[in-house]
Amino acid sequence: MRRHTSRTGTGRVFGGLTAAALCASVALTLVAPAAQAAAPRPGGRVDWDAIARCESNGDWNANTGNGHYGGLQFKQSSWVAAGGLRYAPRADLATKAQQIATARRLAAMQGMGAWACARR
């Protein structure tokens, strides 16, 4: 007795799963460099320049109208909560060093999850 295998049954499901796995693999390969760049350096130091490259293309004066400001793309409420107002009304108006100082305080308060590029 021969088994009959439908071309429209399990083959398509398996093919779809294979395609999904391939897409996921490619996506992970593409984001891995950003994740490695943003990860803390040996000794626990954070590469803020790498995070800024990922968040704002390294533009420390970024104000694109999306509600996030500066190189590290602070929400205004986060900027205020972390003490950024001692430097400037918004992050994009502060220097790189001032943004990093505020980011360190925000990271101490919330962890590195405050930045999408640092969560990867």
DOLUMLO-91062 format. One record per residue (C-alpha): residue in three letters; chain; x, y, z. Coordinates in nm, 2 decimals. Layout:
// DOLUMLO-91062
<r 'ala', 'A', <X, Y, Z>>
...
***
This chain:
// DOLUMLO-91062
<r 'met', 'A', <0.00, 0.00, 0.00>>
<r 'arg', 'A', <0.14, 0.34, -0.10>>
<r 'arg', 'A', <0.10, 0.65, 0.11>>
<r 'his', 'A', <-0.04, 0.95, -0.06>>
<r 'thr', 'A', <0.11, 1.29, 0.04>>
<r 'ser', 'A', <-0.08, 1.60, -0.05>>
<r 'arg', 'A', <0.12, 1.88, -0.21>>
<r 'thr', 'A', <-0.11, 2.13, -0.04>>
<r 'gly', 'A', <-0.09, 1.99, 0.31>>
<r 'thr', 'A', <0.21, 1.95, 0.53>>
<r 'gly', 'A', <0.45, 2.07, 0.26>>
<r 'arg', 'A', <0.32, 2.42, 0.26>>
<r 'val', 'A', <0.32, 2.44, 0.64>>
<r 'phe', 'A', <0.67, 2.31, 0.66>>
<r 'gly', 'A', <0.78, 2.55, 0.39>>
<r 'gly', 'A', <0.61, 2.84, 0.57>>
<r 'leu', 'A', <0.78, 2.75, 0.89>>
<r 'thr', 'A', <1.12, 2.73, 0.71>>
<r 'ala', 'A', <1.07, 3.07, 0.55>>
<r 'ala', 'A', <0.97, 3.22, 0.89>>
<r 'ala', 'A', <1.28, 3.07, 1.05>>
<r 'leu', 'A', <1.50, 3.21, 0.78>>
<r 'cys', 'A', <1.35, 3.56, 0.81>>
<r 'ala', 'A', <1.40, 3.55, 1.19>>
<r 'ser', 'A', <1.76, 3.45, 1.14>>
<r 'val', 'A', <1.82, 3.73, 0.89>>
<r 'ala', 'A', <1.66, 3.98, 1.13>>
<r 'leu', 'A', <1.87, 3.87, 1.42>>
<r 'thr', 'A', <2.18, 3.90, 1.20>>
<r 'leu', 'A', <2.09, 4.25, 1.11>>
<r 'val', 'A', <2.03, 4.38, 1.46>>
<r 'ala', 'A', <2.31, 4.19, 1.63>>
<r 'pro', 'A', <2.58, 4.46, 1.54>>
<r 'ala', 'A', <2.37, 4.73, 1.70>>
<r 'ala', 'A', <2.31, 4.52, 2.01>>
<r 'gln', 'A', <2.68, 4.45, 2.05>>
<r 'ala', 'A', <2.76, 4.82, 1.99>>
<r 'ala', 'A', <2.52, 4.94, 2.26>>
<r 'ala', 'A', <2.60, 4.67, 2.52>>
<r 'pro', 'A', <2.81, 4.78, 2.82>>
<r 'arg', 'A', <3.18, 4.77, 2.76>>
<r 'pro', 'A', <3.41, 4.56, 2.98>>
<r 'gly', 'A', <3.40, 4.71, 3.33>>
<r 'gly', 'A', <3.03, 4.80, 3.29>>
<r 'arg', 'A', <3.09, 5.11, 3.08>>
<r 'val', 'A', <2.81, 5.20, 2.84>>
<r 'asp', 'A', <2.89, 5.30, 2.48>>
<r 'trp', 'A', <2.67, 5.61, 2.47>>
<r 'asp', 'A', <2.80, 5.70, 2.12>>
<r 'ala', 'A', <2.68, 5.36, 1.99>>
<r 'ile', 'A', <2.34, 5.41, 2.14>>
<r 'ala', 'A', <2.32, 5.76, 1.99>>
<r 'arg', 'A', <2.41, 5.62, 1.65>>
<r 'cys', 'A', <2.13, 5.37, 1.68>>
<r 'glu', 'A', <1.87, 5.61, 1.83>>
<r 'ser', 'A', <1.94, 5.93, 1.63>>
<r 'asn', 'A', <2.21, 5.85, 1.38>>
<r 'gly', 'A', <2.45, 6.01, 1.62>>
<r 'asp', 'A', <2.28, 6.35, 1.60>>
<r 'trp', 'A', <2.31, 6.49, 1.95>>
<r 'asn', 'A', <2.09, 6.79, 1.86>>
<r 'ala', 'A', <1.81, 6.57, 1.71>>
<r 'asn', 'A', <1.46, 6.72, 1.72>>
<r 'thr', 'A', <1.25, 6.55, 1.45>>
<r 'gly', 'A', <0.92, 6.63, 1.60>>
<r 'asn', 'A', <0.86, 6.27, 1.72>>
<r 'gly', 'A', <0.84, 6.37, 2.09>>
<r 'his', 'A', <1.20, 6.24, 2.16>>
<r 'tyr', 'A', <1.50, 6.47, 2.18>>
<r 'gly', 'A', <1.88, 6.47, 2.16>>
<r 'gly', 'A', <2.12, 6.21, 2.06>>
<r 'leu', 'A', <1.98, 5.95, 2.31>>
<r 'gln', 'A', <1.62, 6.04, 2.21>>
<r 'phe', 'A', <1.49, 6.14, 2.56>>
<r 'lys', 'A', <1.12, 6.17, 2.62>>
<r 'gln', 'A', <1.06, 6.51, 2.78>>
<r 'ser', 'A', <0.92, 6.35, 3.09>>
<r 'ser', 'A', <1.24, 6.13, 3.12>>
<r 'trp', 'A', <1.46, 6.43, 3.07>>
<r 'val', 'A', <1.28, 6.62, 3.35>>
<r 'ala', 'A', <1.27, 6.32, 3.59>>
<r 'ala', 'A', <1.64, 6.25, 3.55>>
<r 'gly', 'A', <1.74, 6.61, 3.62>>
<r 'gly', 'A', <1.81, 6.73, 3.27>>
<r 'leu', 'A', <1.65, 7.07, 3.33>>
<r 'arg', 'A', <1.96, 7.17, 3.52>>
<r 'tyr', 'A', <2.13, 7.18, 3.18>>
<r 'ala', 'A', <1.86, 7.28, 2.93>>
<r 'pro', 'A', <1.48, 7.28, 2.87>>
<r 'arg', 'A', <1.51, 6.98, 2.64>>
<r 'ala', 'A', <1.78, 6.72, 2.56>>
<r 'asp', 'A', <1.84, 6.85, 2.21>>
<r 'leu', 'A', <1.94, 7.19, 2.36>>
<r 'ala', 'A', <2.20, 7.03, 2.59>>
<r 'thr', 'A', <2.56, 6.93, 2.51>>
<r 'lys', 'A', <2.66, 6.57, 2.45>>
<r 'ala', 'A', <2.82, 6.55, 2.79>>
<r 'gln', 'A', <2.51, 6.69, 2.96>>
<r 'gln', 'A', <2.29, 6.44, 2.78>>
<r 'ile', 'A', <2.52, 6.15, 2.89>>
<r 'ala', 'A', <2.52, 6.27, 3.25>>
<r 'thr', 'A', <2.14, 6.28, 3.24>>
<r 'ala', 'A', <2.13, 5.94, 3.07>>
<r 'arg', 'A', <2.34, 5.79, 3.35>>
<r 'arg', 'A', <2.10, 5.92, 3.61>>
<r 'leu', 'A', <1.80, 5.79, 3.40>>
<r 'ala', 'A', <1.97, 5.45, 3.37>>
<r 'ala', 'A', <2.02, 5.44, 3.74>>
<r 'met', 'A', <1.65, 5.50, 3.79>>
<r 'gln', 'A', <1.50, 5.28, 3.51>>
<r 'gly', 'A', <1.78, 5.06, 3.38>>
<r 'met', 'A', <1.91, 5.05, 3.02>>
<r 'gly', 'A', <1.56, 4.96, 2.90>>
<r 'ala', 'A', <1.49, 5.33, 2.87>>
<r 'trp', 'A', <1.66, 5.31, 2.52>>
<r 'ala', 'A', <1.53, 5.07, 2.26>>
<r 'cys', 'A', <1.88, 5.03, 2.11>>
<r 'ala', 'A', <2.02, 4.93, 2.45>>
<r 'arg', 'A', <1.75, 4.66, 2.50>>
<r 'arg', 'A', <1.87, 4.45, 2.21>>
***
